[in-house]
Amino acid sequence: MTSKDRVIKQLNFEKTDRVPFNFWMDRRLMADYDRRFGKDFRVTYYGADVIETFPRLAWPAGKGEERDGSFWYTEPAIRDWDEAKNLKWPDPGDEKVLDHILANLREYPDKAIFVNIPGPFTILHGIRLMDNLFLDVYDYPDELHSVIKKIMDIQNEVIKKAVALPITAVYFQDDLASSGGLLFSPRTIEEFILDYFKEGTALAKKAGKHVVFHSDGQVTDILDKLVEAGIDAVNPLQPEFNDFQFFKAKYNGRLGVYGGIDNTKIIPDGTKSEIESHIAYVFEKLGDGGGLIMSSHDIPAHCPHENVEAMVACIKKCRY
């Protein structure tokens, strides 16, 4: 069974030989592993099943800086909505937009290829910064809708081209929650984000592709809306913030998980026995009947190499 077959079956809630997996790391740790094990080490060295790829689009954004292994925007591209007319938008018709996706398809034809599509608030974070967006949804809803429509019109042109290729899934990404719950009301999230995924989701489904959605944090209160929006699986469903037993009981067969692995305590700081117990717990709670692709959010830079080895070895033992 190829990785692609394994992932598709899980997204269809069918059992496979073993649970498919992927994982993410702090970018500094990722660079260290690239040097140690080579490019795309997760698939070439560890045998991960998923390649996350992306279109090459230069979105407008303000100034920012590298800090703690991540890039943080510190100044918005526009300080007033009147300046939005001056924003320079990427051209989805540029012949280089699909270069990275096509290269991954050529190099890894047997892997599941997820095409990352940043959602409107991910793009807007670089344009307005999140602090401003909290107020914009109330003070400038028309201006916000206008820019969001422009963003998603561009993304949908890319999706049209991507789903004509042998990819596995369209992977929308927008952080809607923190550890304490949603950043906006469900109604606001639906109006300004999820409603704008509908066209891209329909394009993917018509082409026989799956749709996955990423948001950090405690996402329980938006899961019903994700199902209504046509999402097939959620990432990462962080175990410290979300109830796996509740999730599986309510959404089994309707919403899968691309994630489930703790990245803040057990994987970076736990013993081998604790890691084994955690992976077994994730498989027990989320793996029954399919619908699970194990993955983590960013494993921190201080994580020992032996813990990563133990994590992957344990995942590979999760067999149906």
C-alpha positions in Angstrom: 0.0 0.0 0.0 1.4 3.4 -1.0 1.4 6.4 1.3 -1.1 8.1 -1.0 -3.4 5.1 -0.9 -3.0 4.9 2.9 -3.9 8.6 3.4 -6.9 8.5 1.0 -8.4 5.4 2.7 -8.0 7.1 6.1 -9.8 10.2 4.9 -12.5 7.9 3.6 -12.8 6.3 7.1 -11.4 3.0 5.9 -8.8 1.0 7.8 -5.3 0.7 6.4 -2.2 -1.5 7.1 -0.9 1.1 9.6 -1.8 4.6 10.5 -0.3 7.2 8.1 1.7 10.0 9.6 3.6 13.3 9.2 5.1 15.7 11.7 6.2 19.3 12.0 9.1 21.0 13.9 10.4 24.3 15.0 12.0 25.7 11.8 15.4 25.8 13.4 15.1 22.1 14.3 13.8 21.4 10.8 16.9 23.0 9.3 19.2 21.0 11.6 17.5 17.7 10.5 17.7 18.8 6.8 21.5 19.1 7.3 21.7 15.8 9.2 19.4 13.6 7.1 18.9 15.5 3.8 16.1 17.4 2.1 12.6 16.2 2.8 14.0 14.0 5.6 10.5 13.3 7.0 9.6 11.2 3.9 13.1 10.2 2.8 14.5 9.2 6.2 11.5 8.6 8.4 9.0 7.4 5.8 6.2 9.9 6.5 3.2 9.7 4.2 2.3 13.3 3.5 4.1 16.1 1.6 2.7 19.6 2.2 3.4 21.8 -0.8 2.3 25.3 -1.7 1.7 27.6 -4.6 4.3 30.4 -5.1 2.3 33.6 -4.5 3.8 36.8 -3.2 1.1 38.3 -1.0 1.2 41.9 0.1 2.6 42.2 3.7 4.1 44.6 6.1 7.4 44.4 7.9 8.3 41.6 10.3 11.2 39.8 11.9 12.5 36.4 12.7 12.0 35.6 16.4 12.1 32.3 18.3 12.2 30.3 15.1 9.2 31.9 13.5 8.4 35.0 11.4 6.3 37.7 13.1 4.7 40.6 11.4 5.4 43.8 13.4 4.0 46.5 11.1 0.9 46.3 8.8 1.1 46.8 5.1 -1.8 49.3 5.4 -2.7 51.4 8.4 -5.9 52.7 6.9 -8.5 50.9 4.7 -8.2 53.7 2.1 -4.7 52.4 1.4 -6.1 49.0 0.3 -6.5 50.2 -3.3 -2.7 50.5 -3.5 -2.1 46.8 -2.5 -0.2 44.8 -5.1 -1.8 41.4 -5.6 -0.1 38.2 -6.9 -1.1 36.9 -10.4 -2.5 33.4 -10.1 -1.9 33.0 -13.9 1.9 33.3 -13.5 3.4 30.1 -14.9 5.6 29.7 -11.9 2.8 29.6 -9.4 2.6 25.7 -9.5 6.3 25.1 -9.8 6.7 23.8 -6.2 3.6 21.6 -6.4 4.7 20.1 -9.7 8.2 19.4 -8.4 6.8 17.5 -5.4 4.4 15.5 -7.6 7.3 14.5 -9.9 9.6 13.5 -7.0 7.0 11.8 -4.8 4.3 10.3 -6.9 3.4 7.7 -4.2 3.0 10.2 -1.4 -0.1 12.1 -0.4 0.3 15.7 -1.7 -1.5 18.3 0.4 -1.6 21.8 -1.3 -1.5 24.5 1.4 -4.0 27.3 0.8 -3.6 30.1 3.4 -7.1 31.4 4.4 -8.1 35.1 4.3 -7.1 35.9 7.9 -3.7 34.3 7.4 -3.0 36.6 4.5 -4.7 39.6 6.2 -2.4 39.2 9.2 0.4 40.4 7.1 -1.7 43.2 5.7 -3.4 44.5 8.8 -2.1 42.5 11.8 -4.5 40.5 13.9 -5.0 43.2 16.6 -6.6 45.4 13.9 -8.7 42.6 12.5 -10.4 42.0 15.8 -11.9 45.5 15.4 -12.2 45.5 11.6 -14.9 42.8 11.6 -17.1 45.3 13.4 -15.8 48.7 12.2 -15.0 48.0 8.5 -16.9 44.8 7.5 -17.5 46.0 3.9 -13.9 46.8 3.3 -12.8 43.6 4.9 -15.2 41.5 2.8 -13.9 43.3 -0.4 -10.3 42.4 0.4 -11.2 38.8 1.5 -13.0 38.3 -1.8 -10.0 39.5 -3.7 -7.7 37.1 -1.8 -10.0 34.1 -2.2 -10.7 34.8 -5.9 -6.9 34.5 -6.4 -6.7 31.3 -4.2 -9.6 29.7 -6.1 -7.9 30.3 -9.5 -4.9 28.4 -8.0 -7.2 25.6 -6.6 -8.8 25.2 -10.1 -5.3 24.4 -11.5 -4.2 22.3 -8.5 -7.1 20.0 -8.4 -6.6 19.1 -12.1 -3.3 17.6 -10.9 -2.9 14.2 -9.1 -2.8 15.9 -5.6 -4.6 14.4 -2.6 -6.1 17.3 -0.8 -6.6 21.0 -0.7 -5.4 22.2 2.7 -6.9 25.4 4.0 -5.2 27.2 6.9 -6.4 29.9 9.2 -5.9 30.1 13.0 -9.3 30.6 14.5 -8.6 29.6 18.1 -6.2 29.8 21.0 -5.7 27.5 24.0 -8.8 29.0 25.6 -11.2 28.8 22.7 -12.2 30.6 19.5 -10.7 34.0 18.6 -14.0 35.2 17.1 -17.6 34.1 17.4 -18.7 31.1 15.3 -20.9 33.5 13.3 -18.0 35.8 12.5 -15.8 32.9 11.6 -18.5 31.6 9.2 -19.1 35.0 7.6 -15.5 36.1 7.1 -13.7 32.8 6.6 -15.6 29.6 6.2 -18.1 31.0 3.7 -15.2 32.0 1.5 -13.9 28.4 1.5 -17.1 27.1 -0.2 -16.0 27.7 -3.8 -12.6 26.1 -3.3 -14.1 23.2 -1.4 -16.7 22.6 -4.2 -13.9 22.7 -6.8 -11.9 20.1 -4.8 -14.9 17.8 -4.3 -15.9 18.0 -7.9 -12.4 16.9 -8.8 -12.5 14.0 -6.3 -10.0 15.6 -3.9 -10.3 15.9 -0.1 -10.3 19.1 1.9 -8.4 19.5 5.2 -8.4 22.5 7.5 -5.8 23.8 10.0 -6.4 25.9 13.1 -4.4 25.8 16.3 -6.1 25.7 19.7 -9.4 24.6 21.1 -11.6 24.3 18.1 -14.5 22.3 19.5 -17.0 25.1 19.1 -16.4 25.5 15.4 -16.4 21.8 14.4 -20.0 21.6 13.4 -19.4 24.6 11.0 -16.4 22.8 9.6 -18.5 19.8 8.7 -21.2 22.0 7.2 -18.4 23.7 5.1 -17.4 20.4 3.6 -14.1 19.9 5.5 -13.0 16.3 5.6 -10.3 16.5 8.4 -9.1 19.0 10.9 -5.5 19.7 11.9 -3.9 19.5 14.4 -6.6 18.9 17.1 -4.1 19.5 19.8 -4.7 16.9 22.6 -4.1 19.4 25.5 -7.0 21.5 24.3 -9.5 19.1 22.7 -11.4 16.1 24.0 -10.6 13.1 21.7 -13.4 10.9 23.2 -16.0 13.6 22.5 -14.6 14.3 19.1 -14.7 10.6 18.0 -18.1 10.0 19.4 -19.7 12.9 17.6 -17.7 13.2 14.3 -16.6 9.7 13.5 -17.3 9.1 9.8 -17.8 12.9 9.2 -14.6 14.6 10.2 -11.1 13.0 10.4 -8.0 14.2 12.1 -4.7 15.1 10.6 -2.8 15.5 13.9 -3.5 14.4 17.4 0.1 14.3 18.7 1.2 16.4 21.6 4.1 18.7 20.7 4.4 20.8 23.8 5.2 18.4 26.6 5.2 14.6 25.9 7.2 14.5 22.6 9.9 17.1 23.6 10.2 16.4 27.3 8.7 12.9 27.9 10.4 9.6 28.4 10.4 6.8 25.8 7.7 5.1 27.9 5.6 8.2 28.0 5.9 8.8 24.3 4.8 5.2 23.6 1.8 5.5 25.9 0.8 8.8 24.3 1.0 7.5 20.7 -1.0 4.4 21.7 -3.6 6.7 23.4 -4.0 8.8 20.2 -4.4 5.6 18.1 -6.9 4.1 20.5 -9.0 7.2 20.8 -8.9 8.5 17.2 -7.9 5.5 15.0 -10.8 3.2 15.3 -12.6 2.9 11.9 -10.1 5.1 10.1 -10.1 8.9 9.8 -6.7 9.4 11.3 -3.4 10.7 9.9 -1.1 11.2 12.9 0.8 14.4 12.9 2.1 17.0 15.3 2.2 20.8 15.4 5.7 22.3 15.7 7.9 20.2 17.9 10.1 22.7 19.8 13.8 23.2 19.1 15.0 21.6 22.4 13.4 18.2 21.6 16.1 15.4 21.8 16.7 13.4 18.7 15.9 10.1 20.5 12.4 11.4 21.3 11.7 12.0 17.6 13.0 8.5 16.9 10.8 7.0 19.6 7.7 8.9 18.3 8.1 7.7 14.7 8.9 4.1 15.8 5.7 4.1 18.0 3.6 5.5 15.2 4.8 2.7 12.8 3.6 0.1 15.3 0.0 1.5 15.1 -1.4 -1.2 12.9 -5.0 -2.3 12.2 
